Amino acid sequence: MNKLKAVWNRLSLRWKWTIAGAATIFVTFSIFSLILITAMSQWMLQEEENSVNSILNDLSQFYESRGPRVTTDDVYESRDLLEQIYEKGQTIRLYNQDGFELFVIQSEERVSSVPFEPVQTRRIDKGDAGQQEVLIGRSPIRSQQFNGYAEVIHPLNQLQSMQAYMILLSIVLGLGSLFISGIVAYLLSGRLIAPVVSLGRAMKKTQNEGFQKQLELPDVQDEIGGLVEIFNDMMDELESTFTKQRQFVEDASHELRTPIQIIEGHLSLINRWGKHDPEVLEESLGISIQELDRIKRLVNELLLLSKADREVGYIQDARAFPNEVIQSVIKRINGIYSYRGIRTELEDSKHAGKIDPLHLEQVLIILIENAIKYSPETEPFTIRSTTDKGYCVISVEDNGPGIAPEHVPKIFDRFYRVDKARSRNEGGNGLGLSIAKKLLDLYQGEITVKSKVNKGTSMIIKIPFAD
């Protein structure tokens, strides 16, 4: 059994479908043939029994027509009747009460003798006469002057021949159906698994050569067509993901290379002639410390992004009251940027958002720092909080230069900056909004942007109610 299982497991999908399809049709045909042969045999046997019963009925009617006093002469006269109703191959015997055979009618094809057996009522049994199956019909003859028995032996040769013919025909047709269904299943399975074979080749080619052109969708949009469509979509997503990852690595390398080169240059400067020049030493060390600080922030942000990527869901019991978190963040911001004006419009609400307070603080700090970086120092920015259809809504609005429409869809990509030179000078790495979006995604939150060039930008976050 284990060997058969191993052989089956090594077969291709096409041969498995072929064998399974052909076997199913063959077994189904065999079952129907068996039912049909059994039903036909029962029907034919019933017809043979009716034939025997008909002869016994004719005898009974003949003797009843003679009245209650049936004599031996009447019995012998019934011979003419029996010869008329006799069928080829049958044997008809009449016995007296003692079991003595009065006469017998039979063809040249004699049936082997069947032992005499007295009966009280008419009876038809199936038995053997030598090596031949027969029906044996017995009926008593009762009158005032004669008592005896009539016996009809009916061979079942025709029934057996018909059964053998039907069995042979079923075997031939079954083998024919097995052969034809196997060929049809093989050809049909080849057409059905063609997309799967193409899919496997495409996967192998992708493994060896990288991404390739999409597969053509089959004409029939069944499950296989859906599988090909899913594969094409997956390839698109993988290509997009690998492209973003490659871009991410390139951008990260670039961001790290610039401060490292600056530090390397100033260390070389110190090594050459800055050791004895306090001004050069102080300036170079200050710049190096700034660049190290930038590297540290970049690494921290990359680690935070990596952690957010590994998260599989939000904290189950996370709850944060937006107004409390906003006020806490503003106190911290005021300690650093005391010269910036911040307006608040906070709606009085008792609803808590489904988010961890520390994560909400981090998101708000990112949005507020962006508002500070990209808006004039003389222009205050506004923080609003409201509720809307099961969501806590917080917006940070500034009066900065705004974002052009073509840049809006990309601002949440890692390392993307609308004004690269200005962002780098102001300490930005292009990771803040990407981190904010990742954190909000953990809690099924949303972040959207409304911006007009030279009129300002509004960053809007929506967080589901905790209750």
C-alpha positions in Angstrom: 0.0 0.0 0.0 2.8 2.4 0.9 4.5 1.6 -2.5 1.3 2.4 -4.4 1.0 5.6 -2.4 4.6 6.6 -3.2 4.0 5.8 -6.9 0.8 7.9 -6.9 2.5 10.8 -5.2 5.2 10.8 -7.9 2.7 11.0 -10.8 2.1 14.3 -12.5 -1.1 16.2 -12.0 -2.2 15.3 -15.5 -1.8 11.6 -15.0 -3.6 11.8 -11.6 -6.6 13.5 -13.2 -6.5 11.0 -16.1 -6.5 8.0 -13.8 -9.0 9.4 -11.4 -11.4 10.5 -14.1 -11.2 7.2 -16.0 -11.5 5.1 -12.9 -14.5 7.1 -11.7 -16.3 6.6 -15.0 -15.4 2.9 -15.1 -16.6 2.3 -11.5 -19.8 4.2 -12.1 -20.5 2.3 -15.3 -19.8 -1.0 -13.5 -22.2 -0.2 -10.8 -25.0 0.7 -13.2 -24.3 -2.4 -15.3 -24.5 -4.6 -12.2 -27.8 -3.0 -11.2 -29.1 -3.5 -14.7 -28.0 -7.1 -15.0 -29.5 -7.9 -11.6 -32.8 -6.3 -12.5 -33.0 -7.9 -15.9 -32.2 -11.3 -14.4 -34.9 -11.0 -11.8 -37.4 -9.9 -14.5 -36.5 -12.8 -16.8 -36.6 -15.3 -13.9 -40.1 -14.0 -13.1 -41.1 -14.6 -16.8 -39.8 -18.2 -16.6 -41.8 -18.8 -13.4 -44.9 -17.3 -15.1 -44.4 -19.8 -18.0 -44.3 -22.8 -15.5 -47.3 -21.4 -13.6 -49.3 -21.0 -16.8 -48.9 -24.8 -17.6 -50.0 -25.7 -14.1 -53.0 -23.4 -14.5 -54.0 -25.0 -17.7 -53.8 -28.5 -16.1 -55.9 -27.3 -13.2 -58.6 -25.8 -15.5 -58.7 -29.1 -17.5 -59.2 -31.2 -14.4 -61.7 -28.9 -13.0 -63.7 -29.1 -16.2 -64.0 -32.9 -15.6 -65.9 -32.4 -12.4 -65.2 -33.8 -9.0 -64.7 -37.3 -10.3 -61.4 -37.3 -12.2 -60.5 -40.8 -13.3 -57.2 -42.3 -14.5 -58.6 -42.1 -18.0 -59.0 -38.4 -17.6 -55.5 -38.1 -16.5 -54.3 -40.0 -19.6 -56.5 -37.8 -21.8 -54.7 -34.7 -20.5 -51.6 -35.9 -22.3 -53.0 -34.4 -25.5 -53.5 -31.0 -23.7 -50.0 -31.2 -22.3 -48.4 -31.9 -25.7 -50.2 -28.7 -26.9 -49.0 -26.4 -24.1 -45.6 -28.1 -23.8 -42.6 -25.8 -24.5 -39.3 -27.0 -26.0 -36.8 -28.2 -23.4 -39.4 -28.7 -20.7 -40.3 -32.0 -19.0 -43.9 -32.6 -17.8 -44.6 -35.6 -15.5 -47.8 -36.9 -13.9 -47.6 -39.1 -10.8 -50.2 -41.0 -8.9 -50.6 -40.7 -5.2 -47.9 -43.2 -4.5 -45.4 -41.4 -6.6 -45.6 -43.7 -9.6 -45.0 -42.0 -12.9 -48.0 -42.3 -15.1 -46.4 -40.6 -18.2 -43.8 -38.1 -19.1 -43.6 -35.5 -21.9 -40.2 -34.3 -22.9 -38.1 -33.3 -25.9 -35.0 -35.2 -27.2 -32.9 -32.9 -25.0 -33.7 -34.7 -21.8 -33.4 -33.1 -18.5 -31.8 -35.1 -15.8 -34.2 -36.8 -13.5 -35.5 -34.8 -10.5 -36.6 -36.9 -7.4 -40.3 -37.1 -6.8 -41.6 -34.9 -4.0 -45.2 -34.8 -2.9 -46.7 -31.3 -2.2 -49.8 -30.1 -0.5 -50.1 -26.8 -2.5 -48.8 -25.5 -5.8 -45.1 -24.7 -5.5 -42.4 -23.4 -7.9 -38.8 -23.9 -6.8 -35.4 -23.3 -8.3 -33.1 -26.3 -8.3 -30.5 -28.4 -10.1 -31.1 -31.2 -12.5 -27.6 -32.7 -12.9 -25.4 -29.8 -13.9 -28.3 -27.7 -15.1 -30.3 -25.1 -13.3 -34.1 -25.6 -13.6 -37.4 -24.4 -12.3 -39.5 -27.2 -10.8 -43.2 -26.5 -10.6 -45.4 -29.0 -8.6 -49.1 -29.0 -8.1 -51.4 -31.7 -6.4 -54.4 -33.2 -8.3 -57.3 -33.9 -6.0 -60.6 -35.7 -6.8 -63.0 -38.4 -5.5 -61.5 -41.1 -7.7 -58.0 -40.0 -8.4 -55.2 -38.2 -6.4 -51.8 -37.5 -7.9 -49.3 -34.8 -8.8 -48.3 -32.8 -11.8 -44.7 -31.8 -12.2 -43.1 -29.3 -14.7 -39.3 -29.1 -15.0 -38.3 -25.9 -16.9 -34.6 -25.5 -17.8 -33.0 -22.0 -17.3 -30.6 -22.3 -20.3 -32.0 -19.2 -22.0 -31.8 -17.2 -18.8 -28.2 -18.2 -18.2 -27.3 -17.5 -21.8 -28.8 -14.0 -21.6 -27.0 -13.3 -18.3 -23.7 -14.4 -19.8 -24.3 -12.2 -22.8 -25.2 -9.2 -20.7 -22.1 -9.7 -18.5 -19.8 -10.1 -21.6 -21.4 -7.0 -23.2 -20.9 -5.0 -19.9 -17.3 -6.0 -19.7 -16.6 -5.1 -23.3 -18.5 -1.8 -23.0 -16.8 -1.1 -19.6 -13.3 -1.6 -21.0 -14.3 0.5 -24.0 -15.5 3.3 -21.7 -12.4 3.0 -19.6 -10.2 3.4 -22.7 -12.2 6.3 -24.2 -12.7 8.1 -20.9 -8.9 7.7 -20.3 -8.1 9.3 -23.6 -10.6 12.1 -23.1 -9.5 12.7 -19.5 -5.8 12.9 -20.6 -6.5 15.4 -23.4 -8.9 17.5 -21.3 -6.6 17.5 -18.3 -3.8 18.7 -20.5 -5.9 21.7 -21.5 -6.9 22.3 -17.9 -3.4 22.2 -16.4 -1.8 24.1 -19.3 -2.1 27.4 -17.3 -0.7 25.7 -14.2 2.3 24.4 -16.2 2.8 27.9 -17.6 2.5 29.3 -14.1 5.2 26.9 -12.9 7.5 27.8 -15.7 7.0 31.5 -15.0 7.8 30.9 -11.4 10.9 29.0 -12.3 12.0 31.7 -14.7 11.3 34.4 -12.1 13.4 32.4 -9.7 16.3 32.2 -12.1 16.0 35.5 -14.0 13.9 37.8 -11.8 10.6 39.4 -12.7 9.2 39.0 -16.2 6.2 39.8 -18.3 2.8 38.9 -17.0 1.2 35.7 -18.0 -1.6 35.8 -20.5 -5.0 35.2 -18.9 -6.7 32.0 -20.3 -9.9 32.4 -22.4 -12.0 30.6 -19.7 -12.1 32.6 -16.5 -12.4 29.6 -14.1 -10.4 28.9 -11.0 -7.2 28.4 -13.1 -7.8 31.8 -14.7 -8.2 33.3 -11.2 -5.0 31.7 -10.1 -3.1 33.2 -13.1 -4.7 36.6 -12.3 -3.6 36.3 -8.7 -0.1 35.4 -9.8 0.1 38.4 -12.0 -1.1 40.6 -9.2 1.4 39.0 -6.9 4.2 39.6 -9.3 3.2 43.3 -9.6 3.2 43.6 -5.8 6.5 41.8 -5.5 8.1 43.9 -8.2 6.7 47.1 -6.6 8.0 45.9 -3.2 11.4 45.0 -4.5 11.6 48.3 -6.3 10.8 50.1 -3.1 13.2 48.1 -1.1 16.0 48.7 -3.6 15.1 52.4 -3.6 15.0 52.3 0.2 18.5 50.7 0.4 19.9 53.2 -2.1 18.3 56.2 -0.2 19.4 54.9 3.2 23.0 54.4 1.8 22.9 57.9 0.4 21.6 59.4 3.6 24.3 57.6 5.6 27.1 58.2 3.1 26.7 62.0 3.2 27.2 62.6 6.9 29.9 59.9 7.0 31.8 61.7 4.2 31.4 65.0 6.1 32.7 63.5 9.3 35.5 61.8 7.4 36.5 65.1 5.8 36.5 67.0 9.1 38.5 64.3 10.8 41.0 64.5 8.0 41.1 68.2 8.4 41.8 67.9 12.1 44.4 65.3 11.5 46.3 67.5 9.0 46.4 70.9 10.7 43.5 71.2 13.1 45.3 69.7 16.0 47.0 72.9 16.8 44.3 75.3 15.5 41.5 75.7 18.1 39.1 77.3 15.7 39.4 74.6 13.1 39.2 71.9 15.8 36.1 73.4 17.4 34.4 73.9 14.1 35.2 70.5 12.8 34.2 68.8 16.0 30.9 70.7 16.1 30.0 69.7 12.5 31.0 66.1 13.2 28.8 66.0 16.3 25.9 67.4 14.3 26.4 64.8 11.6 26.6 62.0 14.2 23.4 63.3 15.7 21.8 63.1 12.2 23.0 59.6 11.8 21.6 58.6 15.2 18.2 60.1 14.3 18.3 58.3 11.0 19.1 54.9 12.6 16.5 55.4 15.3 13.9 56.2 12.6 14.9 53.2 10.5 14.6 50.9 13.6 11.2 52.4 14.4 10.1 51.7 10.8 11.4 48.1 11.0 9.6 47.6 14.3 6.3 48.9 12.8 6.8 46.6 9.8 7.0 43.6 12.1 3.8 44.5 14.0 0.9 42.3 13.2 -1.8 44.3 14.9 -2.7 46.9 17.4 -2.5 46.6 21.2 -5.8 45.1 22.2 -6.4 47.3 25.2 -4.9 50.5 23.8 -6.8 53.7 24.7 -5.9 57.3 24.4 -7.8 60.5 24.9 -6.8 62.8 22.1 -7.1 66.1 23.9 -4.9 64.9 26.8 -2.2 63.7 24.4 -2.3 66.9 22.4 -1.9 69.1 25.5 1.0 66.9 26.7 2.7 67.1 23.3 2.2 70.9 23.1 4.0 71.3 26.5 6.9 69.4 25.2 7.0 71.3 21.9 6.8 74.7 23.7 9.8 73.7 25.8 11.9 73.4 22.5 10.1 75.9 20.2 8.9 78.5 22.6 9.0 81.2 19.9 6.4 79.4 17.7 2.8 80.2 18.0 0.4 77.2 18.4 -3.4 77.6 18.3 -5.6 74.8 19.6 -9.3 74.1 18.9 -10.2 71.1 20.9 -13.7 69.7 20.9 -14.9 68.6 24.4 -15.3 64.8 23.9 -15.3 61.8 26.3 -14.4 59.3 23.5 -11.1 57.6 23.6 -9.3 56.5 20.5 -8.1 52.9 19.9 -4.4 53.7 19.9 -1.5 53.6 22.3 -0.9 57.0 23.9 2.9 56.8 23.2 2.2 56.0 19.5 -0.3 58.9 19.2 2.3 61.2 20.8 4.9 60.1 18.3 2.5 60.7 15.3 1.6 64.2 16.6 5.3 65.1 17.2 6.1 64.1 13.6 3.2 66.2 12.2 3.9 69.2 14.5 7.7 69.2 13.7 6.8 69.1 10.0 4.5 72.1 10.5 7.3 73.9 12.3 9.9 73.1 9.6 7.8 74.0 6.6 6.0 77.1 7.7 7.3 80.7 8.5 8.3 81.4 12.0 6.0 84.3 12.2 3.0 82.2 11.2 1.3 80.1 13.9 -0.2 76.7 13.1 -3.4 75.2 14.4 -4.2 71.8 16.0 -7.9 70.8 16.0 -9.6 67.8 17.5 -13.2 66.6 16.7 -15.2 63.4 16.4 -16.9 62.1 13.3 -18.9 58.9 12.8 -17.0 56.7 15.2 -13.6 58.3 14.7 -11.5 60.7 16.7 -10.2 63.3 14.2 -7.1 65.4 14.7 -5.7 67.9 12.2 -2.5 69.9 12.1 -2.8 72.9 9.8 0.1 75.2 8.8 0.4 78.2 6.5 3.5 77.0 4.8 4.3 76.7 1.0 2.0 73.8 0.6 2.5 70.6 -1.5 2.0 70.4 -5.2 -0.7 67.8 -6.2 1.8 65.5 -8.0 3.8 65.1 -4.8 0.9 64.4 -2.4 0.6 60.6 -3.2 4.3 60.1 -2.6 4.9 62.0 0.6 4.3 58.8 2.7 7.1 56.9 0.9 10.3 56.4 2.7 13.0 59.1 2.1 10.7 61.0 -0.2 11.1 64.8 0.2 9.3 67.5 -1.9 12.3 69.9 -1.5 15.3 67.6 -0.9 17.9 70.3 -0.3 15.7 72.3 2.1 14.7 69.2 4.0 18.2 68.0 4.5 19.3 71.4 5.7 16.5 71.4 8.2 17.4 68.0 9.5 14.7 65.9 7.7 15.3 62.4 6.5 12.0 61.9 4.7 10.9 59.1 7.1 8.6 61.0 9.5 5.3 60.7 7.6 6.1 57.1 6.6 6.5 56.3 10.4 3.3 58.1 11.2 1.4 56.2 8.6 2.8 52.8 9.8 1.8 53.5 13.4 -1.7 54.5 12.4 -2.1 51.5 10.2 -1.5 49.3 13.2 -4.7 50.6 14.8 -6.7 50.8 11.6 -6.4 54.5 11.6 -6.1 56.9 8.6 -4.0 59.9 7.6 -4.9 62.2 4.7 -3.4 65.4 3.3 -5.1 68.6 2.1 -2.8 71.1 0.7 -2.7 74.1 -1.7 0.5 75.6 -3.0 1.4 78.8 -1.2 -1.6 78.5 1.1 -0.6 75.8 3.6 -1.1 72.1 4.4 -3.5 70.2 6.6 -2.6 66.8 7.9 -5.7 64.9 9.2 -5.6 61.7 11.2 -8.6 59.6 12.0 -8.5 57.0 14.9 -11.4 54.6 15.6 -13.2 54.9 19.0 -12.0 52.5 21.6 -15.5 52.0 22.8 
